[in-house]
Amino acid sequence: MAEKLYTPEGAAEALMVSPKTVREWLRTGKLGGVKVGRLWRVRESDLTAFLAGGQAGELTPRPGTCCAYTESGEICGAPAAHLDPQRGGMVCERHKAGK
C-alpha cells in the first residue's frame, strides 16, 4: 500500500504552522519530503519522524548536499563533493576551505 502524501498546506495544518514555514523547512532539509516535478510532498513517515524529533531536533541534510551549519544555525545544503570526516558527511567547496 502506498504511503500517504501531504501537500505543504496539509502538512502545515497537521503541524499547526504556516505553509510558508513548511516550504522553508522542506527547502532547508529540516523536514523531509519529496519533489514531484516542481511540487513538494511530505510523506506521512516524514511528519512522524519530524514530530518524534521535535522542531529543535537534529537537522539532516539531503543526500548529496553539504552537511555543515551556516552562521544562522541552518544546514548549508549546497551541492557537496568532498568528504569531511570531522563533520561526518559531505561538504561544499566553501566549507572544505574552512569558512
PyMOL commands that set and color helices and strands:
alter all, ss='L'
color gray80, all
select helices_A, chain A and resi 8-15+19-28+44-53+93-96
alter helices_A, ss='H'
color red, helices_A
select strands_A, chain A and resi 5-6+34-36+39-43+82-84+89-91
alter strands_A, ss='S'
color yellow, strands_A
deselect
rebuild
show_as cartoon
